């Protein structure tokens, strides 16, 4: 099982860990969520709402936290789909310099 994951944002590779997730969410929704939380870090947004045709995402930026070997900024989100609402929580650890090109 992979705990730490990598998300590509523009020309950077960002490390992150899902703290709370729903396995029924599709890759498109998760990728959209990840893109917005990385982008929020650059824009210094604390809250963002992302409307989409089939779903909507509400994201709230949290504080810096450390969990064992992992540390970074925590983001919480609520995704609303036709099936209902589900929560997500992600620890965004920052760009991984070794994976950038």
N, C-alpha and C positions, 0 to 999 in steps of 0.2 A: 504494500500500500504506500503510495506517495503522499506525503504530508505537505511538503513545500512544493509550490507550483510556480510556473513562470508565465507572465503575460507580456506580450509584445505591444508596446505603445510607441508609435512613430519609429524612431531608430533605437529604442531602449528596450531592455528586457527587465521587467520588474518581478521580484520575488514576492509571493504572498502565501497566506495560509487561510483556508476557510475555517472559521471558528464555529459557525452555524450555517447549515445549508440544507437544501431540499433536493434530493436526487432526481425528483421528477421534473425539475426545471431544465429546459433545453439549453444547449451550448450557445445558441444565439442570444438568449436572455442573459446568461452568465457573462458572455463576452461583452455585451453592452454595459452591464453593471460594472465590470472591471474597467472598461475604458473610461467610464464616467468618474470612478473614484480616483484613478490616476490623474485624470484631467483636473479634478477638483483640487488636488494637491498643488498643481501649477497655478491655478486660478485663485487659490486660497478661499474657495467657497467652503462654507460650513454645512450648507443644506442645498439640495438640488432635487428637483422633480423632473422626471424624464417621461413625458407622455409618448406612447407608441400606439399603433392601431390595435394590436392584440393584447397589450399589457402596459402597465405603467410602473415606474420605479420611483420610490422616494428614498433618498440617501441622506444620512446624517454623519458628519465627520466627528470623530471622537478624539480622545487624547492619545498621547504616546504611551504604550504599555510594553511590558516585558513578560514573556511567558517561557520560562526555561531558556532554551537557546535562541528563541525568536523574540525580536523586538521591532516595533514599528508603530505606525499610526492605525488605530482601529476605526473601521467604518461599519455602520449598521444601515441596513436597507430593508424596505418592505416592497415586495413585488406583488402586484395585483393582476391576476389573470382571470379568465373565464371560470377557472376551477376554484378561485378564492384568493386569499392573501397568504403569503408566506414570508418569513423573515430570513435575512442573510446577515452574516457578520464576517468581516474579513480583516485580517491583520496584514497591512501593506508594509513590507519591509524596505522597499526602496530599489533603485536600479541595481542590477547585477552587472558590475563592470566586466566580469569575465565573459559574459555572453553577448556583450555589445559589439557591433561591427560597423 
